[in-house]
Amino acid sequence: MTSGLIQAVARGPRVPLTGVFQRHASPKNVALTGSTSGRWCPGGFPVLYLARPEAAVVAEAYRWLVDPTEGLSGDRVHNRMLLTVEVNVTDVLDLRHEDVRAAVDLTDADIYSDVNERQAYGHPRAVAEAAHQSAMHGIVVPAASGLGEALALFTRQLANSNGCGSRGGTFSGCRVGL
């Protein structure tokens, strides 16, 4: 991560974000603790991945669980749950517009690559690290499926905010429905 990238991210638009987002989860793991991997997680801090509308969540589940395995169909995937989260956060880096993504050198290949194309995760992870370092609460970006938008929340940044907060590894202050 370069100082130029840190500065470009810090100049990016910070928006408040409220509303309903969702994610898919195994019935065995419904905690909203965040992940330490994925497109927007460089490691070192957890990221909670959410999306909207529901079609974006379904497409993302399919991309992660079905697409990577040749010959697998959706009916062969173990049961999933749809978790609904009411989000109310501030200081979210808004990467939904192409000109803003260009300002931090994100390309369409960075945003829309397949889950197996892990080499394409390098720059998005650097942008997320710069946003986290700038004390932002997360990143909102077009969903990789092309349907709707994805929200990557930095759960540790939220622990001391007045929005949706993390306490003891699970979310509180959020309406969570199963």
N, C-alpha and C positions, 0 to 999 in steps of 0.2 A: 504494500500500500504506500503510495507516494504522498508527499505533502500537497501536491497539486490536486490529487483526488480528494484528500481530506477537505481542502478548501472548496472544491467544486461541490461536494456533498453538503458542506456547511452552508453554502449559498443557496442550496436547493429549497424549493417551497416546502414549508412545514405547515401542515393542515391539522385541524382537529377532525376526528372521525368518530361518528356515532352510527349506531344501527345494528341490525342483525347480521351476523356472519355465522358460518357453519364449518364443520370439519367432519370427516369420517374417522371412525375409530373401531378397533376391535372391542367387542363387549367385555373382554378381559382387561382392557386398559382405557378407561374413560377419563382419566385424570387429565387436566389441561395444564400439564407441567412444561411443555415445550420439548423440542427436539434439539439434539446437538449435531444434526446433519441436515443436508438439503441445500437447495440452491442459494438460500439467503443466510446460511449459518456457517461461518468460517470455523466454528469450534471455539471453545472458550466461554461461550455464553449460550443459554438456551433460547430457542426461537419457537414461538407458537404460531403454527400455520393455520390460517382461516381463509375462507373464500365466500363469495356471493356472486350470483344467486345459487340456489341449490344445484342447478345444472352444472355449474363450475365445479362444485364439490364432487358430484357424481363422475364427471369427466376426469377429474384429478385422481380419484380412487381407481378408475379404470386404467389410467396412464401408469400408475404405480404398481397395481396388483395384477393386471391382465396383459397389457402391452409387452412388458419385458420378457414374457414366457411364450415362446412360439407354440402354437397349438392350444393354448389355454383359452377357455371361454369364461365369461362372467359368471355363469351358473356353477362353476367349479371353485369359486372363491368362497372362503369361509364367511360366515355372517359378519356384517358391519353395522355399526350404529351411526346415526346422523346426530351430531351434537350441535345444538343451537346456542350461540353466545350473544348476549347483548353487549356491544362494545361502546365505550365512551372514553376515548383517549385523546390526548393532545400531542403536538410535536411529532407527527407522522410525516416522513419524507414521501412526498407525492411524486411517484414516477409513472403516473398514468398517461402522461403526455410525451410524445416522441421527442419534442425539443428539450425537455428536461432530461430524458434518458440520454440524449446526445451530449448534453453538457457534462455528464459524468461518464461518457464513453461507453454506455450500454448499447448493444446492438440487438436487433431482433433475434439473432442466433443465441444471444445470452438469455433472452427472456423466454423464447418459445422452443428451446431445444428439448429433445426427448430425455427421459429420466436416465437412460443408459449413457448419455453423452456427458459424463461427469467433467470432462475437460472444459465444457462450456460454463461450469459453475464458478470458475476461478474469479472472474471479474465481478459477478453479482455478489460473491462472498466478500470481496474487497470493499465494495460499495456498502454492504451491510456493516462491515467492521468500522468503516468511517462514520456511518450514521450512528452506530452504537457509541463510538468514541465521542461523538458530538452530542451525546445525551438525548438523542431522539428516542421515541418510544417504539418506533417500528417503521416499516416501509409498506406502502400500498402501490401495487403494480398490476398491469394486466395479467390475468391468469395465464399460465403456460399453455393451457388447452385452447386459448383464444376465446373462451367463454367467460365473461365477467371479469372480476378482479380478485387478486390474492392480497391478503394482509399478513405480513410477517411481523409479529409483535415480539419485542425484546423483553421477556418476562422480568428480568432483573431490574430493568429501567422502570418498570411499572410498580415495583414493590413499594416505592415511596411516593408514588404519584397519587393524585386524587381521583384517578380513573379506575379502571379495572385493575386490580392489584393482585400480586402473587404473595401468598403467605404459606409457609410450610410446604411448598411444592404443589399446591393446588390453587385454583383461582377463587377469589372471594370478591364481592362487590359487583359480580356479574350475574345476570340471569342466565342460568344454564338449563336447558331442557333436553331431554333424551327422547 
